[in-house]
Amino acid sequence: MNQKEKDQKEKDQKENNLLLLFTSSYPYGDVAESFLDSEILFLSRSFDKVILIPQSLPSLLERVNRKLPENIEIEDSLLNEQLPLKGVRNKISLALNAFISTDFYREILSKPEILFQISLFKSSVIFFGNAVIIKRWLQKYIETHNFDFSTTVFYTYWLSLPTSGVSMVKKKIPSLKIVSRAHGLDLYSERHVPPYIPHRPEVFQYLNRLYLISDHGRKYVLDKYPMFEDICKVYRLGVNDLGFLTEASSDGIFRIVSCSYLVPVKRVDLLIQALAELGKIKSSRTFEWTHIGYGILQKDLQNLADSLLPKNVIPKFIGHLPNKEVIAYYQNNCVDVFVNVSASEGIPVSIMEAQSCGIPVIATAVGGTPEIVSNEVGVLLSENPFPREIAEAICSMMENEAEAMVKRINSRDNWENKYNSNKNFEIFVQDLKKL
């Protein structure tokens, strides 16, 4: 086959290919799904049309208007269908939706304890009530559009409500092709209170592919549900080459950066305790800790830092930054180490970004984090470290400049080899096209 024939074949394969991508709030959210920016470019090149279907709007602080490729459309009508958990009428509507869903009753039959634990029952009702809303919306949407299901893929970016809603429609349209990514909160039931995610594993039987972002995630699924091995594939996320390397400090101050929402699972309070230990261990040194991100715990954590940190540890809470400004921070400021002490993770995109800039990383061995952090690129902590362990890890990065420089090089190489968006999303869309 000559090049002209190959080009024509690629064109023929692309024509009339349609991707419907269900998101949480993309393209309107600046932070939570900003890593979709890279993937969306590859999707737009591989499909004739991509329709983005956000489920909700982000907070006003994070809301943005993105410039998207010309063949990307936004379908906002699902936003108007969602019911907030406020008001008696909305709660009754959700309950009625759940009570008419056969999936809800199958859930109870498979997990009878739902009937005897109020928290489980409430979670199940809310979940299936909302899934039915998505099901009804999609049924109407399909009725008003002339889809060729042989060339259409329904892609849910999170293994969550839209996945279940679309799967309910597939019962009546078996030829419908569904794929879903699975990250962290949408995958690990232990991150929920109670530790329960409805419609598992039942929803898996309707998926053509389940794309895990880590080997840990795939093992987690298959340890519980080995019968779904055929649909489970690992396709990692990635970030772009930012075109620069962050410099290390040269003025005697050791600079530490963390980047996350200020919520309990991120354990920023543990990091503050570790920094207090660090300041005492190295009382003659000056440390500057910058946290990027905001959240419900911000005021409490600022107060904790003020009360615990010695004078030689200078905290800077700079709050929410758009993703472009986070990158600009790495370009315009020295950073000696990036620290993540979360209790649970998929594989943090914040670590990918740090490594793409050549910043060494200290992180806890939770979820898929050991797949991106090792002692070659920084320090891999235990799952539940004491403050002293974290402090000593930071000390080790500070005391041996030659070793720290090697880790900076290794960190960048790790990004290039495993988390380069150009490589990862290219092979991902190739698999999508095979469906």
Secondary structure as the mmCIF struct_conf table of DSSP 4:
data_model
#
loop_
_struct_conf.conf_type_id
_struct_conf.id
_struct_conf.beg_label_comp_id
_struct_conf.beg_label_asym_id
_struct_conf.beg_label_seq_id
_struct_conf.end_label_comp_id
_struct_conf.end_label_asym_id
_struct_conf.end_label_seq_id
HELX_RH_AL_P HELX_RH_AL_P1 GLN A 3 LYS A 14
TURN_TY1_P TURN_TY1_P1 GLU A 15 ASN A 16
STRN STRN1 LEU A 18 THR A 23
BEND BEND1 SER A 24 SER A 25
TURN_TY1_P TURN_TY1_P2 TYR A 26 PRO A 27
BEND BEND2 TYR A 28 TYR A 28
STRN STRN2 GLY A 29 GLY A 29
BEND BEND3 ASP A 30 VAL A 31
TURN_TY1_P TURN_TY1_P3 ALA A 32 PHE A 35
HELX_RH_AL_P HELX_RH_AL_P2 LEU A 36 SER A 46
BEND BEND4 PHE A 47 ASP A 48
STRN STRN3 LYS A 49 PRO A 54
BEND BEND5 GLN A 55 SER A 56
HELX_RH_3T_P HELX_RH_3T_P1 LEU A 60 GLU A 62
STRN STRN4 ARG A 63 ARG A 63
TURN_TY1_P TURN_TY1_P4 GLU A 70 ASN A 71
STRN STRN5 ILE A 72 ILE A 74
HELX_RH_3T_P HELX_RH_3T_P2 SER A 77 ASN A 80
TURN_TY1_P TURN_TY1_P5 GLU A 81 GLU A 81
BEND BEND6 LEU A 85 LEU A 85
BEND BEND7 GLY A 87 GLY A 87
HELX_RH_AL_P HELX_RH_AL_P3 VAL A 88 PHE A 99
TURN_TY1_P TURN_TY1_P6 ILE A 100 ILE A 100
HELX_RH_AL_P HELX_RH_AL_P4 THR A 102 SER A 110
HELX_RH_3T_P HELX_RH_3T_P3 PRO A 112 PHE A 116
HELX_RH_AL_P HELX_RH_AL_P5 ILE A 118 GLU A 143
TURN_TY1_P TURN_TY1_P7 THR A 144 THR A 144
BEND BEND8 HIS A 145 HIS A 145
HELX_RH_3T_P HELX_RH_3T_P4 PHE A 149 THR A 151
STRN STRN6 THR A 152 THR A 156
BEND BEND9 TYR A 157 SER A 160
HELX_RH_AL_P HELX_RH_AL_P6 LEU A 161 LYS A 170
TURN_TY1_P TURN_TY1_P8 LYS A 171 LYS A 172
TURN_TY1_P TURN_TY1_P9 PRO A 174 SER A 175
STRN STRN7 LYS A 177 ALA A 182
BEND BEND10 GLY A 184 GLY A 184
TURN_TY1_P TURN_TY1_P10 LEU A 185 LEU A 187
HELX_RH_3T_P HELX_RH_3T_P5 SER A 189 ARG A 191
BEND BEND11 HIS A 192 PRO A 195
TURN_TY1_P TURN_TY1_P11 PRO A 198 PRO A 201
HELX_RH_3T_P HELX_RH_3T_P6 GLU A 202 TYR A 206
BEND BEND12 ASN A 208 ASN A 208
STRN STRN8 ARG A 209 LEU A 212
BEND BEND13 ILE A 213 SER A 214
HELX_RH_AL_P HELX_RH_AL_P7 ASP A 215 LYS A 224
HELX_RH_3T_P HELX_RH_3T_P7 PRO A 226 ILE A 231
STRN STRN9 CYS A 232 VAL A 234
STRN STRN10 VAL A 239 VAL A 239
BEND BEND14 GLY A 243 GLY A 243
HELX_LH_PP_P HELX_LH_PP_P1 THR A 246 SER A 249
BEND BEND15 ASP A 251 GLY A 252
STRN STRN11 ILE A 253 CYS A 259
BEND BEND16 SER A 260 SER A 260
BEND BEND17 VAL A 263 VAL A 263
HELX_RH_3T_P HELX_RH_3T_P8 PRO A 264 LYS A 266
HELX_RH_AL_P HELX_RH_AL_P8 VAL A 268 ILE A 281
TURN_TY1_P TURN_TY1_P12 LYS A 282 SER A 284
BEND BEND18 ARG A 285 ARG A 285
STRN STRN12 THR A 286 ILE A 292
TURN_TY1_P TURN_TY1_P13 ILE A 296 LEU A 297
HELX_RH_AL_P HELX_RH_AL_P9 GLN A 298 LEU A 308
TURN_TY1_P TURN_TY1_P14 LYS A 311 ASN A 312
STRN STRN13 VAL A 313 GLY A 319
HELX_RH_AL_P HELX_RH_AL_P10 ASN A 323 ASN A 332
BEND BEND19 ASN A 333 ASN A 333
BEND BEND20 ASP A 336 ASP A 336
STRN STRN14 VAL A 337 ASN A 340
BEND BEND21 ALA A 343 SER A 344
BEND BEND22 GLY A 346 GLY A 346
HELX_RH_AL_P HELX_RH_AL_P11 VAL A 349 SER A 356
TURN_TY1_P TURN_TY1_P15 CYS A 357 GLY A 358
STRN STRN15 VAL A 361 THR A 364
TURN_TY1_P TURN_TY1_P16 GLY A 367 GLY A 368
HELX_RH_3T_P HELX_RH_3T_P9 THR A 369 GLU A 371
TURN_TY1_P TURN_TY1_P17 ILE A 372 ILE A 372
TURN_TY1_P TURN_TY1_P18 ASN A 375 VAL A 377
STRN STRN16 GLY A 378 LEU A 381
BEND BEND23 GLU A 383 ASN A 384
HELX_RH_AL_P HELX_RH_AL_P12 PRO A 387 GLU A 399
HELX_RH_AL_P HELX_RH_AL_P13 GLU A 401 LYS A 418
STRN STRN17 ASN A 420 ASN A 420
HELX_RH_AL_P HELX_RH_AL_P14 SER A 421 LYS A 433
TURN_TY1_P TURN_TY1_P19 LYS A 434 LYS A 434
#
